[in-house]
Amino acid sequence: MSNLKAANSGWLDHRAAGALLHPTSFPNDQGIGVLDQSVDAWLAFLSSAGIRYWQICPLGPTGFGDSPYQCFSAFAGNPYLIDLRALVSAGLLADADLEPLHALPRDRVDFGRLYATKWPALFHAFESFKACGRSIQPYGSFAAFRADNADWLDAYSLFMALKDHFNGQPWQDWPEEIRFYARAKTSRFAAAVADRAESYAFAQYLFFGQWNRVRTKASTLKIELIGDTPIFAALDSADAWSHPELFQLDQKTGRPLFVAGVPPDYFSADGQLWGNPLYDWRAHAADGYAWWIARLRANFALCDIIRIDHFRAFDTYWSIAAEATTARSGSWKKGPGLAFFDAVGAALPHGRLIAEDLGELTPDVLALREATGLPGMAILQFAFGGDAENTYLPHQLRANSILYPGTHDNDTTFGWYQSVNEKTRDHVRRYFRVSGSEAGWDFIRAAYASVSRLAVIPLQDFLSLGGEARFNVPGQPAGNWQWRYAPDQLERLNRDSAPYLRELAALYGR
């Protein structure tokens, strides 16, 4: 029996309900969801509705394309989530510093304009902080934060400062003397950008200080947070720059030899060419998967439970030549398998993980999931249009699983039902014995009633929204991750539907 299974296979031993919402979708007048009173209103709704788990997307600093699955660091937090109003209260900013943000849209995130307005405010706050020379309550000591997180923070801060210095160029295009962190940290460039690097460290101090309030508030209400760890790191990241030996990179130029993706699937006829550098799993195994264990430990500092995205790649992963233009020409390679999870279980014996095991699963992938004992996932939208053998149909599900109507990668349930063919809609109506006029709520009830111990519902489905509220379209390079809700939408949901959701939870033992 694996160490992970021995320690954690039984963590999902109860029935419960959860909700899926990324914090960038919170409403406010700062251009993007931030960690302000919107968090309190959201947590109050979850508590009122009897919902125990809040699931989010990765919390890292997003890069080009704005995807939380392509971050500049696997350890850092997203500075866009920092509530600047709190910095006004702390005396680091004035109301006038927030005015440019008030001009941004409130119904969606305009990432281009956000980048141009939020970072100047954060840099200004750092200058004010340096001038006053004191800690911010209740965030604690900035110096202590830097010391406690130096193993990742120093590289990340210098990486971001150098990106600014070189106008956003990827690190592979930087001068040879700073091509990798090992040499860059003692270079003349590091000295030249030291102040900017410190400002990026300060932004992390603010993020973690504010996120700690979120954790405390959620814990008070007995709500647990489900985080998300993308299996791959971004190529243009502090992780690849500071640890090139752990990736399939040219160790002189830093350019990838092979990149990640998936073959043709439900979402794309050409497959998905993600472009992330692939791991050198032999190098990871040689030091006991130390980088991965540190990464998961950092993620568990943010959330109670971690979903590992693209679990199947631990068994076999799709390897695509770096010069390829689509994912069609890749090939399957062996991943680290059970040895990885044994190492994680030994190092993090209380860590609770979820396996994102969607897609085409081979018997070997299923065997790995069973050997670890991790709960997997199921999607109701994938269940219909075929026959009774579809493994996502409620009568086929396993108890040790998490069931979603759809995730951040799917259309809303109402949007999906409107867009699929009549055969699929008819299957839904006959299976659930419903008219289909309220497909979102039909799927919510089905998820609550299912044998899956955890049912997680996206907020968009609670709100019965259509395709206009879709969060992400896989393979679409722009226009994703922008959706935000309005305060009155949550207020109406809390008033009109929270009692019904609590009744559903009682009826189905959640």
C-alpha positions in Angstrom: 0.0 0.0 0.0 1.4 3.4 -0.9 2.3 5.9 1.8 -0.4 8.3 0.5 -3.1 5.7 0.5 -2.2 4.6 4.0 -2.3 8.2 5.3 -5.1 9.9 3.3 -7.2 7.4 1.3 -10.1 7.9 3.6 -10.3 11.7 3.9 -13.4 11.9 1.8 -15.4 9.8 4.2 -18.5 12.0 4.3 -21.1 13.5 2.0 -21.0 17.3 1.5 -21.6 20.1 -1.0 -19.2 22.6 -2.4 -19.2 25.6 -4.7 -16.7 26.6 -7.4 -15.8 30.3 -7.7 -12.5 31.9 -8.5 -11.8 35.1 -6.4 -11.2 37.2 -9.6 -15.0 37.0 -10.1 -15.9 38.9 -6.9 -17.7 42.2 -7.5 -16.2 45.6 -6.5 -14.9 48.9 -8.0 -11.3 47.8 -8.4 -11.4 46.2 -11.8 -11.1 42.6 -10.6 -12.3 40.6 -7.7 -10.2 41.3 -4.6 -10.0 40.0 -1.0 -12.4 42.6 0.4 -15.9 42.4 1.9 -17.0 40.4 -1.1 -15.3 37.4 0.5 -17.4 37.8 3.6 -20.6 38.0 1.6 -19.6 34.9 -0.4 -18.7 32.9 2.7 -21.9 34.0 4.4 -23.9 32.6 1.5 -22.0 29.3 1.6 -22.7 29.0 5.3 -26.4 30.0 4.9 -26.8 27.4 2.1 -25.1 24.6 4.1 -22.2 24.4 1.7 -19.0 23.1 3.3 -16.4 23.5 0.6 -15.2 26.5 -1.5 -13.2 25.5 -4.6 -11.0 27.9 -6.4 -8.6 27.9 -9.4 -4.9 28.4 -8.9 -4.0 31.5 -6.9 -0.6 32.3 -8.6 0.4 35.5 -10.4 -0.9 35.2 -13.9 1.2 35.9 -17.0 0.4 36.5 -20.6 -3.0 35.1 -21.5 -4.2 35.8 -17.9 -4.7 32.1 -17.2 -4.3 31.0 -13.5 -2.9 27.7 -15.0 0.1 29.7 -16.5 1.7 31.6 -13.7 5.0 33.3 -13.2 5.5 31.2 -10.0 4.1 28.0 -8.6 4.6 29.4 -5.1 3.6 33.1 -5.2 0.1 34.6 -4.9 -1.7 36.7 -7.4 -1.1 40.5 -6.6 -4.3 41.4 -8.6 -6.3 39.9 -5.7 -4.9 42.5 -3.2 -7.6 44.8 -1.8 -6.1 48.3 -2.3 -8.8 49.8 -0.1 -7.1 48.1 2.8 -3.9 50.0 1.9 -5.8 53.3 2.0 -6.9 52.4 5.5 -3.2 51.5 6.4 -2.1 55.0 5.1 -0.1 53.6 2.2 -2.4 54.9 -0.5 -4.8 57.8 -0.9 -8.3 57.5 -2.3 -7.1 59.3 -5.4 -4.7 56.4 -6.1 -7.7 54.1 -6.6 -9.5 56.4 -9.1 -8.0 54.9 -12.2 -9.3 51.5 -11.1 -12.8 52.8 -10.7 -12.9 53.5 -14.4 -12.5 49.8 -15.2 -15.5 47.6 -16.1 -17.3 45.9 -13.2 -19.0 43.1 -15.1 -15.7 41.6 -16.5 -12.0 41.9 -16.0 -10.0 44.0 -18.5 -6.6 42.5 -17.8 -4.7 44.9 -20.1 -6.1 48.0 -18.4 -5.8 46.3 -15.0 -2.1 45.7 -15.5 -1.6 49.4 -16.5 -3.4 50.7 -13.4 -3.0 48.3 -10.5 0.8 47.8 -10.6 1.5 51.5 -10.3 -0.7 51.7 -7.2 1.1 48.7 -5.7 4.5 50.2 -6.4 3.4 53.5 -4.8 2.2 51.6 -1.7 5.7 50.1 -1.4 7.3 53.5 -1.6 5.0 54.7 1.1 5.8 51.6 3.2 9.5 52.2 2.9 9.1 55.8 4.0 7.2 54.8 7.2 9.3 51.8 8.0 6.8 49.8 10.0 4.8 46.6 9.7 1.2 46.6 8.6 -1.4 45.2 11.0 -2.4 42.5 10.9 0.0 41.3 8.3 3.0 41.0 10.6 6.7 41.8 9.9 7.7 42.2 6.3 11.3 41.2 7.2 10.0 38.0 8.8 7.8 37.2 5.8 10.8 37.6 3.5 13.0 35.3 5.7 10.3 32.7 6.1 9.7 32.4 2.3 13.2 33.1 1.0 13.5 29.7 -0.7 11.1 30.8 -3.4 10.5 34.5 -2.8 14.1 35.7 -3.6 14.1 34.0 -7.1 10.5 35.1 -7.9 11.1 38.7 -6.9 14.3 39.0 -8.9 12.7 37.3 -11.8 9.8 39.8 -11.9 12.1 42.7 -11.5 14.3 41.5 -14.4 11.2 41.0 -16.6 10.3 44.6 -16.0 13.9 45.6 -16.8 13.8 43.7 -20.1 10.3 44.9 -21.0 8.6 41.6 -20.4 10.9 39.5 -22.5 11.0 35.8 -21.6 14.0 34.8 -19.6 15.5 32.7 -22.4 16.1 36.0 -24.3 17.9 37.8 -21.4 21.7 38.3 -21.5 23.7 35.1 -20.9 25.0 36.2 -17.5 21.4 36.2 -16.1 20.0 33.4 -18.2 19.6 31.3 -15.0 19.0 32.4 -11.4 22.2 30.7 -10.1 24.3 33.3 -11.8 21.8 36.2 -12.0 21.5 36.6 -8.2 25.0 37.9 -7.9 25.1 39.8 -11.2 25.3 43.5 -11.8 21.7 43.3 -13.0 20.5 42.0 -9.6 22.0 45.0 -7.9 20.4 47.4 -10.5 16.9 46.1 -9.9 17.1 45.4 -6.2 14.5 48.0 -5.3 12.0 46.7 -7.8 12.6 43.2 -6.6 11.8 44.2 -3.1 8.6 45.8 -4.3 7.5 42.5 -5.8 8.3 40.8 -2.5 6.2 43.4 -0.7 3.3 42.6 -3.0 3.6 39.0 -1.9 3.6 40.1 1.7 0.3 41.9 1.1 -1.3 39.0 -0.7 -0.4 36.5 2.0 -1.4 38.9 4.7 -4.9 39.3 3.2 -5.3 35.7 2.3 -4.7 34.7 5.9 -7.8 36.7 6.8 -9.8 34.7 4.2 -8.5 31.4 5.7 -9.4 32.6 9.2 -12.9 33.8 8.2 -13.6 30.5 6.4 -12.4 28.4 9.3 -14.6 30.4 11.7 -17.6 29.4 9.5 -16.3 25.8 9.2 -15.8 26.2 5.4 -12.8 24.5 3.9 -11.0 25.7 0.8 -10.1 23.4 -2.1 -7.2 24.8 -4.0 -5.8 23.8 -7.4 -2.2 22.8 -8.4 -1.5 22.7 -12.2 0.7 19.7 -12.8 3.0 21.8 -15.1 4.8 25.0 -14.4 4.9 27.8 -17.0 8.0 28.1 -19.3 8.3 31.8 -18.6 8.3 31.4 -14.8 10.6 31.8 -11.9 10.4 28.0 -11.4 11.9 27.1 -14.7 14.4 29.9 -14.5 15.6 29.0 -11.0 15.5 25.2 -11.4 16.2 24.5 -15.1 17.7 21.1 -14.1 14.3 19.9 -13.2 12.8 20.5 -16.6 13.4 19.1 -20.1 15.2 22.3 -21.2 18.4 23.0 -23.1 20.6 23.7 -20.1 22.6 26.3 -22.0 19.8 28.3 -23.7 16.9 27.5 -21.4 14.7 26.7 -24.4 12.4 23.7 -24.1 13.2 20.4 -25.9 9.6 19.0 -25.4 6.4 20.6 -24.2 3.2 19.6 -22.6 -0.3 19.2 -24.0 -3.0 16.6 -24.7 -3.9 14.8 -27.9 -7.1 15.5 -29.8 -10.1 15.3 -27.4 -13.5 16.6 -26.5 -12.3 20.2 -26.6 -10.1 20.3 -29.7 -9.6 18.3 -32.9 -5.9 19.3 -32.9 -5.5 18.5 -29.2 -4.2 21.2 -26.9 -0.7 22.5 -27.2 -0.1 24.0 -23.8 3.6 24.8 -24.3 4.7 24.1 -20.7 8.1 22.6 -20.3 8.0 18.9 -19.3 9.7 17.7 -16.1 12.9 15.7 -16.0 11.3 13.1 -13.7 14.7 11.4 -13.1 16.1 14.6 -11.7 13.0 15.0 -9.4 13.3 11.4 -8.2 17.0 11.9 -7.4 16.3 14.3 -4.6 13.1 12.7 -3.4 10.8 15.1 -5.3 11.9 17.9 -3.1 10.6 20.7 -5.4 7.2 19.2 -5.7 6.9 18.6 -2.0 7.9 22.2 -1.3 5.3 23.3 -3.8 2.5 21.2 -2.3 3.4 22.4 1.2 3.2 26.0 0.0 -0.2 25.3 -1.6 -1.5 23.6 1.6 -0.5 26.9 3.4 -3.2 28.5 1.3 -5.9 25.9 1.1 -7.1 22.9 3.1 -7.4 20.5 0.2 -5.5 20.5 -3.1 -6.8 19.3 -6.5 -3.9 18.2 -8.7 -4.7 19.1 -12.3 -4.1 16.6 -15.1 -3.5 13.6 -12.7 -3.1 11.2 -15.6 0.3 12.7 -16.5 1.8 11.1 -13.4 1.2 7.8 -15.2 1.8 8.8 -18.8 2.1 12.3 -20.3 1.8 13.6 -23.8 5.2 14.8 -25.0 5.3 17.2 -28.0 8.4 18.4 -29.8 9.0 22.1 -28.9 8.8 23.1 -32.6 5.5 21.5 -33.3 2.5 23.7 -34.2 -0.2 21.4 -32.9 -0.5 18.7 -30.3 -1.3 16.0 -32.9 2.3 14.8 -33.3 3.1 14.0 -29.7 3.7 10.7 -28.0 3.0 9.2 -24.6 5.9 9.0 -22.1 6.0 7.4 -18.7 5.5 9.6 -15.6 6.8 9.0 -12.1 3.9 6.8 -11.1 3.3 5.6 -7.6 6.8 6.6 -6.4 5.8 10.2 -6.6 2.8 9.7 -4.3 4.7 7.6 -1.9 7.2 10.5 -1.5 4.4 13.0 -1.0 2.6 10.8 1.5 5.7 10.4 3.5 6.5 14.1 3.6 2.9 15.4 3.9 1.0 12.7 5.8 -2.0 14.9 6.5 -2.2 16.4 3.0 -5.6 15.8 1.3 -5.5 15.6 -2.4 -8.0 15.3 -5.3 -7.0 13.7 -8.6 -8.3 15.6 -11.7 -8.7 12.3 -13.7 -10.8 13.6 -16.6 -10.2 12.6 -20.2 -9.3 9.4 -21.8 -8.1 7.1 -19.0 -6.2 4.0 -19.6 -6.4 1.0 -17.2 -2.9 2.0 -15.9 -4.2 5.5 -15.0 -7.2 4.0 -13.2 -4.9 1.6 -11.4 -2.7 4.5 -10.2 -5.7 6.4 -8.9 -6.9 3.3 -7.0 -3.4 2.7 -5.6 -3.2 6.2 -4.2 -6.8 6.1 -2.9 -7.4 9.6 -4.1 -10.9 10.7 -5.0 -11.4 11.5 -8.7 -13.7 13.7 -10.6 -16.8 13.3 -12.8 -18.6 15.8 -15.0 -22.4 15.6 -15.6 -22.1 17.4 -18.9 -20.0 14.6 -20.2 -22.6 12.0 -19.3 -25.3 12.5 -22.0 -25.8 11.8 -25.7 -24.5 8.2 -25.6 -25.7 5.0 -23.8 -26.1 3.7 -20.3 -22.4 2.6 -20.1 -21.1 6.2 -20.0 -19.0 6.3 -16.8 -20.2 9.9 -15.9 -23.9 9.0 -15.7 -25.0 9.1 -12.0 -25.7 5.4 -11.9 -22.1 4.6 -12.9 -20.4 6.9 -10.3 -18.1 5.9 -7.4 -18.6 7.2 -3.9 -15.0 8.3 -3.6 -15.4 11.0 -6.2 -16.3 14.7 -6.7 -19.2 15.4 -9.1 -19.5 18.7 -11.0 -22.2 19.8 -13.4 -19.2 21.4 -15.2 -16.0 23.0 -14.2 -14.2 26.2 -15.1 -13.4 24.6 -18.5 -17.0 23.9 -19.4 -19.9 26.0 -20.5 -22.4 26.8 -17.9 -25.0 24.0 -17.6 -27.8 26.2 -19.1 -25.4 27.3 -21.9 -24.4 23.7 -22.5 -28.0 22.5 -22.7 -28.9 25.2 -25.2 -25.9 24.4 -27.4 -26.0 20.6 -27.6 -28.0 18.6 -30.1 -31.6 17.5 -29.6 -30.5 13.8 -29.0 -28.4 14.9 -26.0 -31.2 17.2 -24.7 -33.7 14.3 -25.0 -31.3 12.0 -23.1 -31.2 14.5 -20.3 -34.9 14.9 -20.2 -35.6 11.2 -20.2 -32.8 10.3 -17.7 -34.0 12.9 -15.1 -37.6 12.9 -16.1 -37.7 16.7 -16.4 -38.8 19.2 -19.0 -35.4 20.7 -19.5 -36.6 24.2 -18.8 -34.4 24.5 -15.8 -31.4 22.4 -16.8 -29.1 24.1 -14.3 -31.2 23.2 -11.3 -31.8 19.7 -12.7 -28.1 19.1 -12.7 -27.7 20.6 -9.2 -30.3 18.3 -7.8 -28.8 15.3 -9.6 -25.3 16.2 -8.2 -26.7 16.5 -4.7 -28.6 13.2 -5.0 -25.7 11.3 -6.5 -23.6 8.6 -4.8 -20.5 10.9 -5.2 -19.6 12.0 -1.7 -18.8 15.6 -2.8 -20.9 17.6 -5.2 -19.4 20.9 -6.3 -21.5 23.5 -8.2 -20.2 26.5 -10.1 -21.7 29.8 -9.0 -22.9 30.4 -12.6 -25.1 27.3 -12.3 -26.6 28.4 -9.0 -27.4 31.7 -10.8 -28.9 29.9 -13.9 -26.7 31.8 -16.2 -26.0 31.1 -19.9 -23.0 30.8 -22.1 -22.2 34.5 -21.6 -21.0 33.6 -18.1 -18.6 30.9 -19.2 -15.2 31.3 -17.5 -12.8 29.6 -19.9 -12.8 28.0 -23.3 -9.8 25.6 -23.6 -7.7 26.3 -26.6 -9.0 29.8 -27.0 -6.1 32.2 -26.5 -7.9 35.3 -25.4 -11.1 36.4 -23.7 -11.0 33.9 -20.9 -11.1 34.3 -17.1 -13.0 37.6 -17.3 -16.5 36.8 -15.9 -17.6 38.6 -12.7 -21.0 38.6 -10.9 -22.8 41.6 -9.5 -23.6 42.0 -5.8 -27.3 41.8 -6.3 -27.0 38.4 -8.0 -25.5 36.9 -4.9 -28.0 38.7 -2.7 -30.9 37.3 -4.6 -29.4 33.8 -4.6 -28.9 33.9 -0.9 -32.4 35.2 -0.2 -34.3 33.0 -2.7 -32.3 29.8 -2.9 -30.1 29.3 0.2 -33.0 27.7 2.1 -33.7 25.3 -0.7 -30.0 24.4 -1.0 -29.9 23.7 2.7 -33.0 21.5 2.3 -31.3 19.6 -0.6 -28.3 19.1 1.6 -30.5 17.7 4.4 -32.5 15.5 2.0 -29.4 13.9 0.5 -27.2 13.8 3.5 -24.8 16.6 2.5 
